[in-house]
């Protein structure tokens, strides 16, 4: 067997030590002044060139009181492992060595442990941290583990800053400061309220900052208590002194009670009202309410007025029953303010004397009277039959397809109303119609039956359709006038409305009778009006073909029921008005008159006439200022009124889009208040609406 000789030289404390090591195939022995290790299992040939790697490296540890700590290091493949602490090798006698073989790889595994005492660490205390590191050898080379720091654990007794007690108002934010004692490792901090742990996860109203302060985001009455800051680490657990937190509530006044009744039954007296400091009630030392809890006010009670009788009227003439009457009224004075009514009779009767009592006819005179009455009745019946026959003969030219037979009784009635001067409107609207010379028709908006005089030119005569500069728009009519049923629905109104609403296009027709007018028309024409709204529909003669009879309606739509598409700076300038039924054949244009609330200056506005189609969509049919006489629609705009000329009935509205900052829209303020108020509190309701007549009737 060959013999190999190798020298190993180590220097320590100025002494040269020379060792001769003999390596044999079965093993080798290494000896020195500080350590020695013997390898009994040589490395397999396949792994002889591997560096050792650590399976376990030493970790940082703390020495608690006087208990030593143990550091462990484990490596494979390793022939030797030794610890080095603060740059010095640890003596081999202090190592606890454990050798093993990995059954999977066949590599040797070596584990070493050492104990570090408090005295070893205190020897270098104040110079630097005490650290240890293990070094592993293999036949290829060495490897070093990470450094493990060994520190002496402690926790001081006194807090650097303790929480202080505070008084805080309800719903305010509160900050409690705490700086724990110095310690190694650094102390962890938790908070207690009345010896119970505070957990911010379960109660988000609490928040613990990174520097250990406690924040109560919004104080509650339940947050009143004693708060303690607790610091702890592996050595000890310290508690700060308790800080008392008081959450107080300042008092607040309740609302005033209603005034009491006047102390005097009649004349001047006093009334009072009170309030209490209960909103909220002061708690935990909170301030009480400031001010008076009782108020007094002078009052004057209206004295009751007992009723008194007026003088008796004169006796009535003696009647057929030989009695006469006289009466009186309880008006001198009229009872008021809880006064008593008049006592006694308000009507007296008295039998007439025999001379004053009229004598009744008897015998032959009674027979003559009865014969005369029967004769008059027969004459009236014959006259009525003749009138019916004449009327039917005059109506033979009418078409048999009649929409409503009410025309035969209420459609047209003779009426003798003289027209006013041409071009002049009724006095109620004179201020609003500056271009009234364009029409010769005088509308009456105050009654449910209105009349027309004159005739409209045919709309198809384009050359002479609207003569704006030479003469009036409408030619005068011959003498005579016609009137039509309008406005207030009669007993057959429900049947009329049910027929209209059965049509698909008219399912949105409102059922409020006060906002709808209707009438039956033929070729004679007429006018529908909605009283006190400024809305009317004029049907000129010959607009309805001869032989046709139409039921025409006129109604105001509620704006909130209409989904009128408005974009950009567009705004609604008029009420939404429906006239129909749509689809009726007209040979001349009808005139729809309604209010608007713009300044009527087309330089400031782009005003469009919108009409709802059969499908329910709204479309622009006319742009004012660009309309032509040949188009199917024409609109005449005045200061506060517009007139729409159209041969197609439907739903219309005026929509404006402002073109400049000078564009103005008129609004109206409506104020409502009780006429009499018995207390000092007075309620007023204010509405802001468009300045059109229909708003007051439709909305309020």
ZIWO-V240392 format. One record per residue. N is the residue number from 1. SS is DSSP state (helix for helix, strand for strand, loop for the rest). PHI is phi in whole degrees, -180 to 180 (NA if undefined). Layout:
N_SS_PHI + N_SS_PHI
This chain:
1_loop_NA + 2_loop_-70 + 3_loop_-117 + 4_strand_-115 + 5_strand_-123 + 6_strand_-139 + 7_strand_-85 + 8_strand_-133 + 9_strand_-115 + 10_strand_-135 + 11_strand_-104 + 12_strand_-153 + 13_loop_53 + 14_loop_78 + 15_strand_-109 + 16_strand_-95 + 17_strand_-112 + 18_strand_-119 + 19_strand_-120 + 20_strand_-108 + 21_strand_-107 + 22_strand_-111 + 23_strand_-104 + 24_strand_-118 + 25_loop_-66 + 26_loop_-88 + 27_strand_157 + 28_strand_-146 + 29_strand_-128 + 30_strand_-118 + 31_loop_-132 + 32_loop_-155 + 33_loop_-72 + 34_loop_-112 + 35_loop_-152 + 36_loop_-154 + 37_strand_-144 + 38_strand_-125 + 39_strand_-104 + 40_loop_-100 + 41_loop_-118 + 42_loop_-68 + 43_loop_-70 + 44_loop_-62 + 45_helix_-62 + 46_helix_-68 + 47_helix_-114 + 48_loop_-70 + 49_loop_-103 + 50_loop_-92 + 51_loop_-81 + 52_loop_-70 + 53_strand_-130 + 54_strand_-92 + 55_strand_-87 + 56_strand_-135 + 57_loop_-114 + 58_loop_-68 + 59_loop_-110 + 60_loop_-64 + 61_strand_-137 + 62_strand_-121 + 63_strand_-92 + 64_strand_-98 + 65_loop_57 + 66_loop_-114 + 67_loop_-83 + 68_loop_-69 + 69_strand_-115 + 70_strand_-115 + 71_strand_-110 + 72_strand_-123 + 73_strand_-141 + 74_strand_-138 + 75_strand_-147 + 76_strand_-153 + 77_loop_-75 + 78_loop_-140 + 79_loop_-99 + 80_strand_-148 + 81_strand_-139 + 82_strand_-138 + 83_strand_-92 + 84_strand_-130 + 85_strand_-117 + 86_loop_51 + 87_loop_85 + 88_strand_-113 + 89_strand_-71 + 90_loop_-81 + 91_loop_-60 + 92_helix_-63 + 93_helix_-69 + 94_helix_-87 + 95_loop_-92 + 96_strand_-108 + 97_strand_-103 + 98_strand_-135 + 99_strand_-109 + 100_strand_-155 + 101_strand_-125 + 102_loop_-72 + 103_loop_-66 + 104_loop_-78 + 105_loop_-109 + 106_loop_76 + 107_loop_-85 + 108_strand_-73 + 109_strand_-118 + 110_strand_-128 + 111_strand_-126 + 112_strand_-131 + 113_strand_-128 + 114_strand_-136 + 115_strand_-109 + 116_strand_-115 + 117_loop_-98 + 118_helix_-63 + 119_helix_-64 + 120_helix_-61 + 121_helix_-73 + 122_helix_-70 + 123_loop_-63 + 124_loop_-112 + 125_loop_-61 + 126_loop_94 + 127_loop_-88 + 128_loop_-161 + 129_loop_-69 + 130_strand_-82 + 131_strand_-136 + 132_strand_-134 + 133_strand_-148 + 134_strand_-104 + 135_strand_-123 + 136_strand_-114 + 137_strand_-112 + 138_loop_-138 + 139_loop_-68 + 140_loop_-93 + 141_loop_176 + 142_strand_-123 + 143_strand_-139 + 144_strand_-111 + 145_loop_-86 + 146_loop_-72 + 147_loop_-80 + 148_strand_-112 + 149_strand_-90 + 150_strand_-112 + 151_strand_-125 + 152_strand_-89 + 153_strand_-79 + 154_strand_-160 + 155_strand_-149 + 156_loop_-65 + 157_loop_-87 + 158_loop_-94 + 159_loop_-72 + 160_loop_-71 + 161_strand_-151 + 162_loop_-108 + 163_loop_-69 + 164_loop_-113 + 165_loop_-67 + 166_strand_-144 + 167_strand_-113 + 168_strand_-137 + 169_strand_-74 + 170_loop_-61 + 171_loop_70 + 172_loop_-100 + 173_loop_-86 + 174_strand_-131 + 175_strand_-120 + 176_strand_-113 + 177_loop_-92 + 178_loop_-155 + 179_strand_-121 + 180_loop_-68 + 181_loop_-66 + 182_loop_-70 + 183_strand_-165 + 184_strand_-129 + 185_loop_-68 + 186_loop_-57 + 187_loop_-74 + 188_strand_-89 + 189_strand_-120 + 190_strand_-137 + 191_strand_-116 + 192_strand_-127 + 193_strand_-121 + 194_loop_53 + 195_loop_67 + 196_strand_-112 + 197_strand_-67 + 198_loop_-95 + 199_loop_-116 + 200_loop_-62 + 201_loop_-71 + 202_loop_-88 + 203_loop_-128 + 204_loop_-67 + 205_loop_-72 + 206_strand_-101 + 207_strand_-147 + 208_strand_-105 + 209_loop_-77 + 210_loop_-67 + 211_loop_-97 + 212_loop_75 + 213_loop_-84 + 214_strand_-105 + 215_strand_-118 + 216_strand_-101 + 217_loop_-65 + 218_loop_-146 + 219_loop_-66 + 220_loop_-123 + 221_helix_-61 + 222_helix_-70 + 223_helix_-81 + 224_loop_-67 + 225_strand_165 + 226_strand_-102 + 227_strand_-108 + 228_strand_-129 + 229_strand_-98 + 230_strand_-116 + 231_strand_-115 + 232_strand_-152 + 233_loop_-142 + 234_loop_-72 + 235_loop_-92 + 236_loop_-153 + 237_strand_-135 + 238_strand_-117 + 239_strand_-120 + 240_loop_-82 + 241_loop_-69 + 242_loop_-74 + 243_strand_-112 + 244_strand_-87 + 245_strand_-111 + 246_strand_-118 + 247_strand_-97 + 248_strand_-107 + 249_strand_-125 + 250_loop_-79 + 251_loop_-71 + 252_loop_-139 + 253_loop_-74 + 254_loop_-79 + 255_loop_-70 + 256_loop_-65 + 257_loop_-73 + 258_loop_-68 + 259_loop_-64 + 260_loop_-73 + 261_loop_-68 + 262_loop_-63 + 263_loop_-68 + 264_loop_-94 + 265_loop_-74 + 266_loop_-146 + 267_strand_102 + 268_strand_-83 + 269_strand_-156 + 270_strand_-131 + 271_strand_-138 + 272_strand_-140 + 273_strand_-146 + 274_strand_-137 + 275_loop_-147 + 276_loop_-129 + 277_loop_-88 + 278_loop_-130 + 279_loop_-132 + 280_loop_-94 + 281_loop_-79 + 282_loop_-60 + 283_strand_-138 + 284_loop_52 + 285_loop_87 + 286_loop_-67 + 287_loop_-71 + 288_loop_-81 + 289_loop_-72 + 290_loop_-103 + 291_loop_118 + 292_loop_-91 + 293_loop_-97 + 294_strand_-140 + 295_strand_-124 + 296_strand_-122 + 297_strand_-147 + 298_strand_-73 + 299_strand_-145 + 300_strand_-127 + 301_strand_-90 + 302_loop_-71 + 303_loop_-72 + 304_loop_-67 + 305_strand_-115 + 306_loop_-81 + 307_loop_-71 + 308_loop_-137 + 309_loop_-77 + 310_loop_-82 + 311_loop_-70 + 312_loop_-66 + 313_loop_-75 + 314_loop_-70 + 315_loop_-67 + 316_loop_-74 + 317_loop_-62 + 318_loop_-67 + 319_loop_-89 + 320_loop_-66 + 321_loop_-90 + 322_loop_59 + 323_strand_-140 + 324_strand_-132 + 325_strand_-129 + 326_strand_-148 + 327_strand_-140 + 328_loop_-147 + 329_loop_-126 + 330_loop_-89 + 331_loop_-128 + 332_loop_-132 + 333_loop_-89 + 334_loop_-77 + 335_loop_-63 + 336_strand_-156 + 337_loop_54 + 338_loop_82 + 339_loop_-71 + 340_loop_-80 + 341_loop_-75 + 342_loop_-67 + 343_loop_-101 + 344_loop_119 + 345_loop_-90 + 346_loop_-102 + 347_strand_-142 + 348_strand_-127 + 349_strand_-125 + 350_strand_-149 + 351_strand_-71 + 352_loop_-81 + 353_loop_-75 + 354_loop_-64 + 355_loop_-72 + 356_loop_-82 + 357_loop_-74 + 358_loop_-67 + 359_loop_-89 + 360_loop_-87 + 361_loop_-75 + 362_loop_-147 + 363_loop_70 + 364_helix_-68 + 365_helix_-65 + 366_helix_-64 + 367_helix_-62 + 368_helix_-64 + 369_helix_-64 + 370_helix_-66 + 371_helix_-64 + 372_helix_-64 + 373_helix_-66 + 374_helix_-66 + 375_helix_-63 + 376_helix_-62 + 377_helix_-64 + 378_helix_-65 + 379_helix_-63 + 380_helix_-65 + 381_helix_-65 + 382_helix_-63 + 383_helix_-64 + 384_helix_-65 + 385_helix_-64 + 386_helix_-62 + 387_helix_-63 + 388_helix_-65 + 389_helix_-64 + 390_helix_-64 + 391_helix_-64 + 392_helix_-64 + 393_helix_-66 + 394_helix_-70 + 395_loop_-95 + 396_loop_-65 + 397_loop_-77 + 398_loop_-76 + 399_loop_-68 + 400_loop_-72 + 401_loop_-85 + 402_loop_-99 + 403_loop_-75 + 404_loop_-155 + 405_loop_-74 + 406_loop_-65 + 407_helix_-64 + 408_helix_-70 + 409_helix_-116 + 410_helix_-129 + 411_helix_-67 + 412_loop_-140 + 413_strand_-136 + 414_strand_-67 + 415_loop_-150 + 416_loop_-103 + 417_loop_-117 + 418_loop_-78 + 419_loop_-72 + 420_loop_-77 + 421_loop_-61 + 422_loop_-60 + 423_loop_83 + 424_loop_-117 + 425_loop_-84 + 426_loop_-63 + 427_helix_-58 + 428_helix_-64 + 429_helix_-117 + 430_helix_-63 + 431_helix_-70 + 432_helix_-93 + 433_loop_-116 + 434_loop_-77 + 435_loop_-104 + 436_helix_-69 + 437_helix_-69 + 438_helix_-78 + 439_loop_-125 + 440_loop_-109 + 441_loop_-101 + 442_loop_-104 + 443_loop_-77 + 444_loop_-116 + 445_loop_-96 + 446_loop_-104 + 447_loop_-124 + 448_loop_-89 + 449_loop_-127 + 450_loop_-124 + 451_strand_-130 + 452_strand_-136 + 453_loop_-138 + 454_loop_101 + 455_strand_-136 + 456_loop_-93 + 457_loop_-68 + 458_loop_-64 + 459_loop_-68 + 460_loop_-79 + 461_loop_-83 + 462_helix_-64 + 463_helix_-65 + 464_helix_-123 + 465_loop_-70 + 466_loop_-125 + 467_loop_-90 + 468_loop_-81 + 469_loop_-111 + 470_loop_-110 + 471_loop_95 + 472_loop_-72 + 473_loop_-71 + 474_loop_-113 + 475_strand_-72 + 476_loop_-68 + 477_loop_-97 + 478_loop_-68 + 479_loop_-59 + 480_loop_115 + 481_loop_-147 + 482_strand_-131 + 483_strand_-133 + 484_loop_-140 + 485_loop_-73 + 486_loop_-158 + 487_loop_80 + 488_loop_-81 + 489_loop_-72 + 490_loop_-89 + 491_loop_-66 + 492_loop_-93 + 493_helix_-67 + 494_helix_-63 + 495_helix_-65 + 496_helix_-63 + 497_helix_-67 + 498_helix_-66 + 499_helix_-69 + 500_helix_-68 + 501_helix_-72 + 502_loop_-71 + 503_loop_-77 + 504_helix_-61 + 505_helix_-70 + 506_helix_-107 + 507_loop_-69 + 508_loop_-94 + 509_loop_-65 + 510_loop_-66 + 511_loop_-95 + 512_loop_-73 + 513_helix_-65 + 514_helix_-70 + 515_helix_-108 + 516_strand_-135 + 517_strand_-124 + 518_strand_-148 + 519_strand_-166 + 520_strand_-111 + 521_strand_-132 + 522_loop_-130 + 523_loop_-66 + 524_loop_-72 + 525_loop_77 + 526_strand_155 + 527_strand_-138 + 528_strand_-104 + 529_strand_-134 + 530_strand_-107 + 531_loop_-57 + 532_loop_64 + 533_loop_-124 + 534_loop_77 + 535_strand_-111 + 536_strand_-151 + 537_strand_-129 + 538_strand_-100 + 539_strand_-110 + 540_loop_-73 + 541_loop_-59 + 542_loop_69 + 543_loop_-69 + 544_loop_-95 + 545_loop_-58 + 546_loop_-62 + 547_loop_91 + 548_loop_-109 + 549_loop_-131 + 550_strand_-117 + 551_strand_-91 + 552_strand_-111 + 553_strand_-123 + 554_strand_-142 + 555_strand_-146 + 556_strand_-101 + 557_strand_-93 + 558_loop_-70 + 559_helix_-64 + 560_helix_-71 + 561_helix_-85 + 562_loop_-100 + 563_loop_-94 + 564_loop_-79 + 565_loop_-72 + 566_loop_-122 + 567_loop_-131 + 568_loop_64 + 569_loop_-97 + 570_strand_-75 + 571_strand_-149 + 572_strand_-82 + 573_loop_-108 + 574_strand_-146 + 575_loop_-69 + 576_strand_-90 + 577_strand_-116 + 578_strand_-115 + 579_strand_-135 + 580_strand_-175 + 581_loop_-78 + 582_loop_-67 + 583_loop_92 + 584_loop_-70 + 585_loop_-87 + 586_loop_-121 + 587_loop_-98 + 588_loop_-138 + 589_loop_-73 + 590_strand_-94 + 591_strand_-119 + 592_strand_-99 + 593_strand_-110 + 594_strand_-152 + 595_strand_-78 + 596_strand_-140 + 597_loop_-124 + 598_strand_-95 + 599_loop_-83 + 600_loop_61 + 601_loop_-110 + 602_loop_-72 + 603_loop_-74 + 604_loop_-100 + 605_strand_-128 + 606_strand_-108 + 607_strand_-102 + 608_strand_-120 + 609_strand_-94 + 610_strand_-107 + 611_strand_-134 + 612_strand_-87 + 613_loop_-79 + 614_loop_-65 + 615_loop_-78 + 616_loop_98 + 617_loop_-87 + 618_strand_-97 + 619_strand_-138 + 620_strand_-78 + 621_strand_-111 + 622_strand_-161 + 623_strand_-110 + 624_loop_-62 + 625_loop_97 + 626_loop_-120 + 627_loop_-79 + 628_loop_-115 + 629_loop_-65 + 630_loop_-85 + 631_loop_-77 + 632_loop_-73 + 633_strand_-131 + 634_strand_-146 + 635_strand_-130 + 636_strand_-105 + 637_strand_-102 + 638_loop_-115 + 639_loop_-58 + 640_loop_-134 + 641_strand_-135 + 642_strand_-131 + 643_strand_-122 + 644_strand_-106 + 645_strand_-97 + 646_strand_-152 + 647_loop_-102 + 648_loop_-124 + 649_loop_-80 + 650_loop_168 + 651_strand_-108 + 652_strand_-127 + 653_strand_-161 + 654_strand_-99 + 655_strand_-123 + 656_strand_-117 + 657_strand_-127 + 658_strand_-68 + 659_loop_-103 + 660_loop_-153 + 661_loop_-70 + 662_loop_-81 + 663_loop_-65 + 664_loop_-129 + 665_strand_-125 + 666_loop_-80 + 667_strand_-122 + 668_strand_-130 + 669_strand_-98 + 670_strand_-113 + 671_strand_-114 + 672_strand_-128 + 673_strand_-153 + 674_loop_-66 + 675_loop_-74 + 676_loop_-139 + 677_loop_-130 + 678_loop_-92 + 679_loop_-125 + 680_loop_-79 + 681_loop_-84 + 682_loop_-134 + 683_loop_-103 + 684_strand_-128 + 685_strand_-104 + 686_strand_-122 + 687_strand_-119 + 688_strand_-111 + 689_strand_-130 + 690_strand_-67 + 691_loop_-85 + 692_loop_-129 + 693_loop_-67 + 694_helix_-74 + 695_helix_-63 + 696_helix_-65 + 697_helix_-81 + 698_helix_-81 + 699_helix_-95 + 700_loop_-108
